[in-house]
Amino acid sequence: MSKLYLVGIGPGSSDYLTKAAIECANSVDVLVGSQRALDLFPGFAGETLVLRARNMDEMMKKSISLVDEGRNVAILSTGDPGFSGVLKPILKLQEDLDLEVIPGISSLQLAAARLQLPWDEINLLTLHGKGNSQVILDYVDNGKPTMVLPDFRVEKLAQFLIDEGTNPERKVSVCERLSYPDERIVTGNLREIAYMEFSYLCVMVVY
Ligand SMILES: C[S@@+](CC[C@H](N)C(=O)[O-])C[C@H]1O[C@@H](n2cnc3c(N)ncnc32)[C@H](O)[C@@H]1O
């Protein structure tokens, strides 16, 4: 029976790709993923479908229909599929799928490791694709560090927090392009971060 696999590929570098993810990706007929995810499997000989922000919905539906046609399909999800990844949209589309999730190392986990921050009692939040919203304000005021995936621009999130009344001197860390050769970890305050430039691949911690 054919199956849909949701495969976590870690934060980006092949150093953080698990053996289970590699074995699964190499066993399927079709690999679906962003270009940076597909690039991790240069030897894959089957069909590949490139996932882009614009065609997410279409590619999810196509993956499900390919499974219905009898093919094994793996959708590659950066980090872990269960956090701000493909698991939620797939479950929304169809609940009775023959589905298997292969977990991956989340960008949140690598950020916590880099910052030597135990993450069992912190706030975890994603604003990715949702815009900067008031939701984060309750988190940053509850006395625990907040680890957040920004809505693309971390500097705009820093400015949003200042505009909404968070102390501009509040300590924050930004973990940019984790696991890549140009990875950068910056610790400063909100005001400083709001005036810096970062790539869209960032995890922010508000202490
Ligand atoms: C759609 S979410 C996917 C999150 C993913 N499922 C995870 O567990 O890390 C994409 C966001 O994750 C964060 N992210 C993913 N890879 C990253 C990396 N290598 N370094 C820093 N942040 C990363 C960024 O905030 C990016 O915009």
The ligand as an ORCA input file, in Angstrom:
! r2SCAN-3c Opt
* xyz 0 1
  C       8.005     27.204      7.732
  S       8.986     27.477      9.149
  C       9.606     25.868      9.363
  C      10.107     25.573     10.749
  C      10.610     24.134     10.839
  N       9.533     23.194     10.721
  C      11.429     23.860     12.075
  O      11.068     22.973     12.862
  O      12.489     24.493     12.230
  C      10.370     28.323      8.459
  C      11.051     29.188      9.489
  O      11.837     28.377     10.354
  C      13.013     29.092     10.747
  N      14.182     28.371     10.240
  C      14.200     27.292      9.450
  N      15.473     26.910      9.188
  C      16.280     27.779      9.848
  C      17.683     27.918      9.988
  N      18.516     27.094      9.379
  N      18.148     28.924     10.753
  C      17.306     29.770     11.376
  N      15.971     29.686     11.279
  C      15.460     28.710     10.533
  C      12.904     30.476     10.110
  O      12.253     31.324     11.027
  C      12.031     30.180      8.891
  O      11.390     31.336      8.389
*
